[in-house]
Amino acid sequence: MAASSLASAKNLGDTGARIRSAFERNFRSGETIYDEGQDGDALFVIQAGQVELIRHGEGGNRVISRHGPGEFFGEMSVLLGRARMARAVAVADTRVLQLDGRTFETMCVEQPEIAIRVIQRLAGRMIHLEQRLAALGADDMLRPVVRVLVRRVERRGSAGRVETTLRALAGEAGLSLADAHRALGYLMDQRLVRLSDDVLLIADVEALSAALDSD
């Protein structure tokens, strides 16, 4: 293994483990690191530069996060064994350390502070979600509407659509027309849902369904 790769791995803390697969990769500004839908078999630690995570939806591409030196990305696909949910693009000349799942697991076991960093990041996401729900006014009128939409959505990649009327939605959610209208207003203000005739267009189904995570 190249000396530069080993040195970068030690920046995360010298685990004392035999690192089987760890190497540096360099990307020019604008270059794609991985694409949405690809298998997620590695995570990345940024040594220099910046990376944006971009998700495609009905309304086009949307930047969901930006990361800089010392931060990591791509970990959820490795931890959950699922495909990439966003595209990662270098927005400056960028150097990353790529770690496969087995190497990352070894490092977490032998250097607990790395696992703590991951836990802190996930906790931060939950706090952000709670704040977002509070801003939405997520209460007894919002959740039933979200449940109906998630249950009835016709998936199209990360996006989706629900053919319905306000009256039908209110009836299925067990709400008055006024409350259903108010709940949809919250979702539209946050650009989670867009109305086109009698079709509700959902740019990001996972972002919408996240409103139910605290149930």
C-alpha positions in Angstrom: 0.0 0.0 0.0 1.3 3.5 -0.8 2.8 5.5 2.0 0.5 8.4 1.3 -2.6 6.2 1.8 -1.3 4.9 5.2 -0.5 8.4 6.3 -4.0 9.6 5.5 -5.5 6.7 7.3 -3.5 7.7 10.4 -5.1 11.1 10.3 -8.2 9.4 11.5 -6.2 7.9 14.4 -3.7 5.1 14.3 -5.9 2.0 14.8 -2.9 -0.4 15.0 -4.9 -2.6 12.6 -3.7 -4.1 9.4 -5.6 -1.9 6.9 -6.4 -4.1 4.0 -7.9 -1.6 1.7 -7.3 2.2 2.0 -6.1 4.5 -0.7 -6.1 8.1 -1.7 -8.0 9.4 -4.7 -7.9 12.7 -6.4 -10.7 14.4 -8.2 -10.8 17.6 -10.2 -13.4 20.3 -9.7 -16.7 19.1 -11.3 -15.7 15.5 -11.4 -18.2 12.9 -10.1 -17.0 10.7 -7.3 -20.0 8.3 -7.4 -23.5 8.5 -8.9 -27.0 8.1 -7.5 -28.1 4.5 -7.7 -24.6 2.9 -7.7 -23.7 0.3 -5.1 -22.2 1.8 -2.0 -19.2 -0.3 -1.1 -17.0 2.4 0.3 -17.1 5.7 2.3 -14.9 8.7 1.8 -13.0 11.0 4.2 -12.1 14.4 2.7 -8.4 15.3 3.0 -8.6 18.5 1.0 -11.2 20.2 -1.1 -15.0 20.2 -1.0 -17.8 17.7 -2.1 -21.4 18.3 -2.7 -24.1 15.6 -2.5 -26.8 16.1 -5.2 -30.1 14.4 -5.5 -32.3 14.4 -8.6 -36.0 14.9 -8.3 -39.0 16.1 -10.2 -37.9 19.7 -9.9 -34.3 18.9 -11.1 -31.1 18.5 -9.2 -30.9 19.6 -5.6 -27.8 20.0 -3.4 -28.6 18.3 -0.1 -25.3 18.8 1.7 -21.7 20.1 1.3 -18.6 18.6 3.0 -15.1 19.9 3.6 -11.7 18.6 5.0 -12.0 16.2 7.9 -15.6 15.3 7.1 -16.8 12.0 5.6 -19.6 11.1 3.3 -21.1 8.0 1.7 -21.2 6.2 5.0 -25.0 5.4 5.0 -24.7 3.2 1.9 -21.9 1.2 3.6 -23.6 0.9 7.0 -27.0 -0.1 5.5 -25.8 -2.0 2.4 -28.0 0.1 0.1 -27.4 1.9 -3.2 -26.3 5.5 -3.3 -29.1 7.9 -2.7 -27.3 10.9 -4.1 -24.5 11.9 -6.5 -21.2 13.0 -5.0 -19.4 15.7 -7.0 -16.1 17.5 -6.2 -16.7 21.2 -6.3 -13.0 22.0 -6.0 -9.9 20.0 -6.6 -10.4 17.3 -4.0 -8.4 14.6 -2.3 -10.2 11.8 -0.4 -9.4 8.7 1.5 -11.6 5.8 0.3 -12.3 3.1 2.8 -14.2 -0.1 2.1 -16.8 -1.4 4.6 -14.5 -4.0 6.2 -11.7 -1.5 6.8 -14.1 1.0 8.2 -15.6 -1.6 10.6 -12.1 -2.5 11.8 -11.2 1.1 12.4 -14.4 1.7 14.4 -13.8 -1.3 16.6 -10.1 -0.5 17.4 -10.5 3.3 17.5 -13.9 4.0 19.2 -13.7 7.8 18.6 -14.3 7.2 14.9 -17.5 5.3 15.7 -18.5 8.2 18.0 -18.0 10.7 15.2 -20.4 8.6 13.1 -23.0 8.5 15.9 -22.7 12.2 16.5 -23.3 12.8 12.8 -26.4 10.6 12.8 -27.6 12.4 16.0 -27.1 15.7 14.3 -29.3 14.6 11.4 -32.1 13.6 13.9 -31.9 17.0 15.6 -32.1 18.7 12.2 -35.1 16.6 11.3 -36.9 17.5 14.6 -36.2 21.2 14.0 -37.5 20.9 10.4 -40.6 19.2 11.6 -41.2 21.9 14.2 -40.8 24.5 11.5 -43.3 22.7 9.4 -45.7 22.7 12.3 -45.7 18.9 12.3 -48.7 18.0 14.5 -51.8 15.9 14.4 -52.9 17.3 11.0 -49.6 16.9 9.2 -48.7 13.3 10.0 -51.9 11.7 8.8 -51.5 13.5 5.4 -47.8 12.4 5.1 -48.8 8.8 6.0 -51.4 8.7 3.2 -49.0 10.2 0.7 -46.2 7.7 1.6 -48.6 4.8 1.5 -50.1 5.7 -1.9 -47.1 7.1 -3.7 -46.2 5.8 -7.1 -42.4 5.7 -7.0 -40.4 7.0 -9.9 -36.8 6.7 -8.7 -36.3 9.0 -5.7 -39.4 11.0 -6.7 -43.1 10.0 -6.9 -46.7 11.0 -7.5 -50.1 10.6 -5.9 -53.3 11.1 -7.9 -55.9 12.4 -5.5 -58.2 15.3 -4.6 -58.2 17.3 -1.5 -61.5 15.8 -0.4 -60.2 12.3 -1.0 -57.0 13.0 0.9 -58.8 14.6 3.8 -61.2 11.6 4.0 -58.4 9.0 4.0 -56.4 11.0 6.5 -59.4 11.5 8.8 -59.1 15.3 8.7 -61.4 18.1 7.8 -60.9 19.8 4.4 -59.4 22.9 6.2 -56.8 20.8 8.1 -55.9 18.7 5.1 -55.4 22.0 3.1 -53.3 23.5 5.8 -51.1 20.4 6.0 -50.6 20.4 2.2 -49.7 24.1 2.5 -46.9 23.3 5.0 -45.5 20.6 2.7 -45.7 22.9 -0.4 -44.0 25.7 1.4 -41.1 23.4 2.1 -41.1 22.2 -1.5 -41.7 18.6 -0.4 -44.9 18.4 -2.5 -46.0 20.2 -5.6 -49.6 20.2 -7.0 -50.3 19.8 -10.7 -54.1 19.5 -11.4 -55.2 16.5 -9.2 -51.7 15.0 -9.0 -49.3 15.7 -6.1 -45.7 15.5 -7.2 -43.2 14.5 -4.6 -39.6 15.5 -5.5 -38.0 13.3 -2.8 -40.1 10.5 -1.3 -37.5 9.8 1.4 -37.4 13.4 2.5 -41.2 13.3 2.8 -41.3 10.0 4.7 -38.6 11.3 7.1 -41.5 13.3 8.7 -42.7 9.9 10.1 -39.3 8.8 11.6 -40.0 10.1 15.0 -43.2 8.1 15.3 
